[in-house]
């Protein structure tokens, strides 16, 4: 296994198919019990400017499993609220000794100026930027698929739902295509981004479902919808047309799996009783997320010669 060495990991654009497989293999090694030893103390800070449960706590657990010490950060009480730039925040925490910053931000591509700044040496792991990229979620999804099929080439993967507002859809479509899978899209047409057509075709959810190996359903992102779209949204109508229901799950291939980045709107994207069905890998994704994030952090630590 080639161990990845990255100064920062902010976008799937940075990774080849082989790079992604290297991260998956290292994550599998961590899942199997691989231990590492830091060469000297290492410190992390998780700067989340958007709400998060899974990604934030998963990174925290990964940091602790690697032996890192984690400094607390609260966006609501930080100097960002006094007008401090994200660059100055990072320069500050770097000077007090933080080695790696894990950042989630509502602004797309917030990291562009930061990773190019000559005076900023802190490692950055992107934990999601607006509707842009979500590399750690992408890699944990790839790991979960790989555990089931042990390959990607020729797999039919459907990404369904609120695609336009989803960083998961963009990252996954790009990497799945790179790994050799066949990507398809479905959901409300007004929520599809035509820029994603270079990765796969948009089609009928009902017609595509029986042909798929992987169904990647997405959360309806109310926080990114306009006021009128939110007020007019009908949960039951959406479930009827685009949800995984007890009738729809019967048409899946026997070994087909369902992914969801969570949090799950139970009874909307998927019926409540199907969240933990034999086809579902939703909670497996959460478990795998810790090990993928250990692999990501290890890459940044190796770059800084801390591992």
matplotlib code that plots the C-alpha trace (Angstrom):
import matplotlib.pyplot as plt

x = [0.0, 1.3, 0.8, -0.7, 1.1, -0.9, -0.3, -4.1, -7.1, -9.8, -11.2, -11.7, -10.0, -6.7, -7.1, -6.6, -8.5, -5.3, -5.1, -8.7, -8.0, -4.9, -7.0, -9.6, -6.9, -5.4, -8.9, -9.5, -6.2, -7.3, -10.6, -8.7, -6.8, -3.7, -2.0, 0.3, 2.6, 3.1, 6.8, 5.9, 2.7, 0.2, -2.7, -6.0, -8.8, -12.2, -13.6, -17.3, -19.2, -22.2, -24.1, -22.8, -23.0, -21.5, -18.6, -17.5, -17.6, -16.1, -13.1, -12.8, -12.8, -10.3, -8.0, -8.2, -7.6, -4.4, -3.2, -3.8, -4.8, -8.0, -8.5, -12.1, -13.5, -16.9, -17.9, -20.5, -18.0, -15.0, -13.4, -14.8, -17.9, -15.8, -14.8, -11.6, -10.8, -10.6, -6.9, -6.2, -7.9, -5.8, -2.6, -3.5, -4.1, -1.0, 1.1, -0.2, 0.7, -2.2, -1.0, -4.2, -7.5, -10.6, -13.0, -16.7, -17.9, -21.0, -18.9, -18.0, -14.3, -13.5, -10.1, -8.7, -6.8, -5.8, -4.0, -2.1, -1.1, 2.7, 2.8, 0.1, 1.7, -1.2, -2.7, -6.3, -8.9, -12.1, -15.2, -17.6, -17.8, -21.3, -22.6, -19.0, -17.0, -17.1, -13.9, -14.1, -17.8, -16.9, -14.1, -16.1, -18.9, -16.3, -15.0, -18.5, -19.1, -15.7, -16.5, -19.6, -18.3, -14.5, -14.4, -16.0, -15.6, -19.0, -21.0, -24.2, -24.7, -27.7, -27.5, -31.1, -32.7, -31.6, -28.6, -28.2, -27.5, -25.4, -21.7, -21.9, -23.5, -20.7, -17.8, -19.3, -20.2, -16.7, -14.9, -17.2, -16.7, -12.9, -13.1, -14.9, -18.5, -21.5, -23.2, -26.9, -29.0, -32.7, -34.9, -36.8, -35.6, -35.4, -32.9, -30.5, -27.4, -26.7, -23.0, -23.0, -24.1, -20.4, -20.5, -23.8, -27.3, -30.5, -33.5, -36.6, -36.1, -38.7, -37.1, -33.5, -34.0, -34.1, -30.9, -28.7, -26.0, -25.8, -28.6, -27.1, -30.1, -29.6, -31.1, -33.5, -31.4, -34.0, -31.3, -30.2, -33.6, -35.3, -38.1, -40.7, -39.3, -39.3, -42.8, -44.1, -42.3, -44.6, -42.9, -45.5, -45.5, -41.7, -41.7, -44.3, -42.2, -38.6, -38.4, -37.3, -40.5, -41.5, -42.8, -39.7, -37.2, -38.7, -37.4, -33.7, -31.1, -30.4, -27.0, -27.8, -27.0, -28.5, -26.3, -27.3, -24.9, -27.3, -29.0, -31.9, -35.3, -37.1, -40.4, -39.2, -36.1, -36.5, -39.2, -38.4, -38.4, -35.9, -33.2, -31.7, -32.9, -30.5, -29.9, -29.0, -25.4, -26.3, -24.9, -21.9, -21.0, -20.8, -18.5, -16.3, -16.2, -13.9, -11.4, -11.4, -10.8, -7.9, -6.4, -6.9, -5.4, -2.5, -1.7, -1.5, 0.5, 3.0, 3.4, 4.3, 6.7, 4.6, 3.9]
y = [0.0, 3.4, 5.8, 9.1, 12.3, 15.5, 19.0, 19.6, 17.6, 20.0, 18.6, 15.3, 17.1, 16.4, 12.7, 10.1, 6.8, 5.2, 7.8, 7.1, 3.4, 4.0, 6.0, 3.2, 0.5, 2.5, 3.1, -0.7, -1.3, 1.1, -0.7, -4.0, -2.6, -0.9, 1.3, 4.3, 6.3, 10.0, 11.1, 14.0, 15.6, 16.8, 19.1, 19.5, 22.0, 21.5, 24.7, 24.1, 27.1, 24.9, 22.4, 18.9, 15.7, 12.9, 14.7, 16.7, 13.8, 11.4, 13.7, 14.1, 10.3, 9.9, 12.5, 10.8, 7.3, 8.7, 10.1, 13.7, 16.3, 18.3, 22.0, 23.2, 25.8, 27.4, 29.4, 31.3, 32.7, 33.1, 36.3, 35.6, 37.3, 40.4, 40.5, 38.3, 36.6, 32.9, 33.4, 35.3, 32.7, 30.0, 32.0, 32.5, 28.9, 27.8, 30.1, 28.7, 25.2, 23.7, 21.4, 20.5, 22.4, 20.6, 23.2, 23.2, 26.4, 27.6, 29.3, 27.3, 27.0, 28.9, 27.1, 28.4, 31.4, 29.5, 26.5, 29.0, 31.4, 31.2, 32.0, 29.4, 26.0, 24.5, 21.4, 21.8, 19.0, 20.2, 18.9, 20.4, 23.7, 25.0, 23.0, 22.4, 19.5, 16.9, 14.7, 12.8, 11.8, 10.9, 8.6, 6.9, 6.3, 4.8, 2.6, 1.3, 0.5, -1.2, -3.4, -4.7, -5.3, -5.1, -3.2, -0.1, -0.8, -1.2, -0.7, 1.2, 3.9, 6.1, 9.5, 10.5, 13.6, 17.2, 17.1, 20.8, 21.7, 18.6, 18.6, 14.9, 14.5, 16.5, 14.7, 11.2, 11.7, 12.9, 10.1, 7.3, 8.3, 8.3, 4.8, 3.4, 3.2, 4.1, 7.1, 8.0, 10.8, 11.1, 13.4, 16.6, 18.0, 21.5, 20.2, 18.8, 20.6, 20.2, 20.6, 17.0, 15.6, 15.0, 12.3, 10.5, 10.7, 12.0, 9.7, 8.3, 7.1, 4.3, 3.0, 3.2, 1.6, -2.1, -1.8, -0.2, -1.7, 1.3, 3.8, 7.0, 8.9, 12.5, 14.6, 17.4, 20.4, 22.8, 25.2, 25.8, 26.0, 29.4, 30.4, 29.7, 26.2, 25.4, 26.6, 24.7, 21.4, 18.5, 15.6, 13.0, 13.9, 13.7, 10.3, 9.0, 10.1, 9.8, 8.0, 4.5, 2.9, -0.7, -1.3, 0.2, -1.7, -5.0, -4.2, -3.8, -6.3, -8.8, -7.4, -3.7, -1.3, 2.0, 4.9, 8.2, 10.9, 11.6, 13.1, 11.1, 12.7, 9.5, 9.0, 11.4, 10.1, 6.6, 5.0, 4.8, 0.9, 0.7, 2.9, -0.3, -2.8, -5.4, -3.2, -0.2, 0.7, 4.1, 3.3, 1.4, 4.6, 6.3, 3.6, 3.8, 7.5, 7.3, 5.1, 7.1, 10.3, 8.6, 7.9, 11.5, 12.9, 10.5, 11.8, 15.4, 14.3, 12.5, 15.6, 17.5, 14.7, 14.0, 10.4]
z = [0.0, -1.0, 1.9, 0.9, 1.7, 1.3, 2.6, 2.6, 1.5, 0.3, -2.9, -4.8, -7.7, -5.9, -6.1, -8.8, -8.8, -7.4, -4.7, -3.6, -3.4, -1.3, 1.2, 1.2, 1.8, 4.6, 6.2, 5.9, 7.7, 10.5, 10.7, 11.0, 14.0, 12.5, 15.1, 14.5, 16.8, 16.5, 16.4, 18.6, 20.0, 17.4, 17.8, 15.9, 15.9, 14.3, 13.0, 12.1, 10.8, 9.9, 12.0, 12.1, 14.2, 12.1, 10.4, 13.4, 16.0, 13.4, 12.9, 16.7, 17.2, 14.3, 15.9, 19.3, 17.9, 16.2, 19.5, 18.6, 21.1, 20.1, 21.0, 21.3, 18.9, 19.1, 16.0, 18.0, 20.4, 18.0, 16.8, 13.4, 14.8, 15.4, 11.7, 11.9, 8.6, 8.3, 7.3, 10.4, 12.5, 11.0, 11.4, 15.0, 15.9, 13.9, 15.9, 19.2, 18.0, 16.1, 13.3, 11.5, 11.0, 10.0, 8.5, 7.5, 5.9, 4.1, 1.4, -1.7, -2.2, 1.0, 1.0, -2.3, -0.9, 2.2, 0.6, -1.6, 1.2, 1.5, 5.2, 6.2, 7.0, 8.9, 7.3, 6.2, 5.9, 4.2, 6.1, 3.5, 1.7, 0.9, -2.1, -3.3, -2.1, 0.7, 0.2, 3.5, 2.9, -0.6, 0.5, 3.2, 0.6, -1.8, 1.1, 1.8, -1.8, -2.1, 1.0, -0.7, -4.3, -4.0, -7.3, -9.0, -12.7, -14.4, -11.2, -11.8, -9.2, -8.9, -7.1, -6.2, -4.7, -4.0, -6.3, -7.0, -3.4, -2.5, -2.1, -1.7, -5.1, -6.8, -5.0, -5.4, -9.1, -9.9, -8.0, -9.1, -12.7, -12.1, -10.6, -13.5, -12.2, -14.4, -12.8, -13.1, -11.6, -10.6, -8.5, -9.1, -12.4, -11.0, -8.4, -11.0, -12.0, -15.8, -15.1, -13.7, -17.1, -17.9, -15.2, -16.0, -17.3, -15.6, -15.7, -14.1, -10.5, -10.9, -14.2, -13.0, -9.5, -10.5, -12.6, -9.9, -7.7, -5.4, -4.7, -3.1, -1.7, -0.6, 2.1, 1.1, 2.1, 3.4, 4.7, 1.1, -0.5, -1.2, 1.0, -1.7, -2.4, 1.3, 1.9, -1.1, -0.3, 0.2, 2.1, 1.2, -2.5, -2.5, -0.7, -3.2, -6.2, -5.1, -1.7, -0.9, 0.2, 1.2, -2.3, -4.1, -2.0, -3.4, -6.9, -5.9, -6.9, -4.1, -3.4, -4.1, -1.3, -0.2, 0.9, 2.6, 3.9, 6.8, 8.7, 7.3, 6.9, 7.9, 5.9, 3.2, 1.4, 2.9, 5.0, 8.7, 8.9, 5.9, 7.4, 8.9, 6.3, 4.9, 1.9, 3.9, 4.7, 6.3, 9.7, 8.2, 6.4, 9.8, 11.2, 8.1, 8.3, 11.4, 9.6, 6.4, 8.4, 10.2, 6.8, 5.8, 9.0, 8.7, 5.3, 6.6, 9.6, 7.4, 5.3, 8.5, 9.5, 12.6, 11.7]

ax = plt.figure().add_subplot(projection="3d")
ax.plot(x, y, z, "-o")
ax.set_aspect("equal")
plt.show()
